[in-house]
Amino acid sequence: MRDQLVKAMQRNQIVNMMYMAKSGEVTKRRIKIIKIVGHTFQAYCFTKQAKRTFLIGSILAVTPVIRKERDVV
């Protein structure tokens, strides 16, 4: 998973992420990765419209965003 995050950060990609919160709730987030440090990474979360820190081990899936909503008619 870390390799996917590094590639997305290097390519400056926006990705969709399925994430398990500490509470056990699964959330879908659209993020842009800012930096990766150890077992965590910082990203801008478009869902919450704020910078957030995530645990790499809590990521369930990551997929790159091919098209933005405004591009789809």
N, C-alpha and C positions, 0 to 999 in steps of 0.2 A: 504494500500500500504506500509506503514511504516513497518508493521510486515513482509511482504515479503522481504523487503530490509534487515531487521535485520537478518532474517533467512539465506539469501544469504551470508551476511557478516560473520555470525558465521560459516557457512559451507565452507567458502572460495571459493564460487562458482563464476563462470563467468556467467553473464546474458545478454540476449538481451533486450534492452529497447526501447520502442517507447516514444519519448519525444517531447513536444511542446516548442519550443524556444520562447523567448520574442517577436520575430518578427512575431510569428504565424506559422512559418514553422515547420512541423512535420519531425523529423529525427529519424533514427534507429541507435542506438549505441550499441556496445558490450563493457561491462564495468566489472570491478572488484571493489567492494565497499571497501573503505579504512576506512572511519568513517562516522558516522551519528551524526549531531549536530542540534538540534531544528528542523526547517522545511527544512533544507538543508542536503546534504550529499556530501562527497568528494569521487571520484572514479577515477581509471585509465581508460581512454577511449582508447580502442584499435583502434577505428576508427580514432581518432585524434592523437593517440600515445602521449598522455600527460595527466597529472592530470587535472581534471575538477571538478567544483562545480555545483551541480544540485539542483533545487527546487523540493522537494517531491511532491508538489501540481501540478507540470507540467508533471508528468509521466502519460502516457496514458496506458501503459501495460509493464509488466515485465515477461520474461520467462527464465528459466534456460537453459544454453547451455549443452546439453547432450553429444554431440560429438564435438570435434574440427575438423576443415576442414581437417587437415592432416590425421585424422583417417578414413575419408571417401574416398573410392576408386572410 
